């Protein structure tokens, strides 16, 4: 926390599920991923998340840099 501030810390992430890629009937666009973000159900909520970056975090069996978690 910042020196002199009190109160709760702010969570800077939201969990989500990768659904796949944008596609049409015969084409698939690998540069555009479809993600279902937890708690986002309306178009107004989606507008805030549109264009934001995401991090793929997973747990590996072996430690690297002192942790088992990896991030892409």
DAKAMO-V768616 format. One record per residue. N is the residue number from 0. RES is the residue in three letters. PSI is psi as a letter, one per 40 degrees, with the letter a starting at -180 (999 if undefined). OMEGA is omega in whole degrees, 0 to 359 (none if undefined). D_LAST is the distance of its C-alpha to the last C-alpha in Angstrom with 2 decimals. Layout:
n->(N	N)
res->(RES	RES)
psi->(PSI	PSI)
omega->(OMEGA	OMEGA)
d_last->(D_LAST	D_LAST)
//
This chain:
n->(0	1	2	3	4	5	6	7	8	9	10	11	12	13	14	15	16	17	18	19	20	21	22	23	24	25	26	27	28	29	30	31	32	33	34	35	36	37	38	39	40	41	42	43	44	45	46	47	48	49	50	51	52	53	54	55	56	57	58	59	60	61	62	63	64	65	66	67	68	69	70	71)
res->(UNK	UNK	UNK	UNK	UNK	UNK	UNK	UNK	UNK	UNK	UNK	UNK	UNK	UNK	UNK	UNK	UNK	UNK	UNK	UNK	UNK	UNK	UNK	UNK	UNK	UNK	UNK	UNK	UNK	UNK	UNK	UNK	UNK	UNK	UNK	UNK	UNK	UNK	UNK	UNK	UNK	UNK	UNK	UNK	UNK	UNK	UNK	UNK	UNK	UNK	UNK	UNK	UNK	UNK	UNK	UNK	UNK	UNK	UNK	UNK	UNK	UNK	UNK	UNK	UNK	UNK	UNK	UNK	UNK	UNK	UNK	UNK)
psi->(i	i	h	e	i	i	a	i	i	h	h	e	i	h	i	i	h	h	d	a	i	h	i	a	d	e	i	h	g	e	e	h	i	h	h	h	h	h	e	h	e	i	d	d	d	d	d	d	e	h	e	i	i	i	h	h	h	i	h	i	d	i	i	h	f	e	i	e	h	i	h	999)
omega->(180	181	178	180	177	177	184	173	182	177	186	180	175	179	179	180	177	183	182	181	172	182	171	183	185	183	175	183	185	181	181	180	174	184	174	182	181	176	180	185	183	179	179	178	182	183	181	183	183	179	180	177	176	179	176	182	179	181	179	180	184	180	174	184	175	180	178	183	179	182	176	none)
d_last->(26.00	27.88	31.25	34.06	32.13	32.76	31.40	28.25	24.75	22.70	19.64	16.92	14.78	15.83	14.81	14.57	14.71	13.41	16.82	16.35	17.05	19.89	22.91	26.65	29.19	28.62	25.49	21.76	19.54	16.03	15.11	15.80	14.16	16.39	15.25	17.88	17.56	19.77	23.05	22.89	25.90	27.74	27.40	27.97	24.93	22.75	23.98	22.33	18.79	19.24	17.21	14.85	11.13	8.86	5.83	5.11	6.56	8.69	11.62	12.52	16.20	16.34	15.66	13.71	14.58	16.71	14.46	13.47	10.38	6.90	3.81	0.00)
//
